[in-house]
Amino acid sequence: MQINYKNLGEFMESNYNRTMELNCPVCHGKDFDSTDNMATCRNHRGTFTKQQLYANRSKINAVVESTKKESFNDIKTDFQKILKKSFESNFKIKGRQP
């Protein structure tokens, strides 16, 4: 995959944008009715702030770490391809022979 660096922001958003389901801290359900700052579990009708739902940092951190590794590997691979191409073109230049 070759990255067009002029549209890097677009590339990053389309390839590394992640969504994840948050779980209810009581019943571990995934269905919520939400407003701006509050979420109500549809299973047992418990109400939580969104900050309380985000408190399970281990799940969020796992997604962040996975995305960091994936993006690093993609960037590394792309730079290796760029360097390989640049060195290949240098070796094709022929100079005068005495």
C-alpha positions, 0 to 999 in steps of 0.5 A: 500500500502506498500512502499519498502524503498529501492526504495523510489526514484522510488516510489516517482517519479512514484506516485507523478510525476505530469504534468500540462498544462500551459495556455496562459496569453492572450487567456488562450489557452493550445497549444504551439509551444516551443523551449528551452526558448520560447513558441508561442501560436498556437491560436494567435501566441503570443510569451512568455518566459517560465518564463512568462508562469510559472508566474501563480503561483497559478495553480502551487502552487495548484498542489504542495499543493495537491501533498504534502497532498497526499504524507503526507497522504500516508506516515502517513498511511504506518507508522501507518501500520508499527507501528501496525505490530510491536506492534502486534508481541510484544503482541504475545510473551509469557513469562513463567508463574509462 
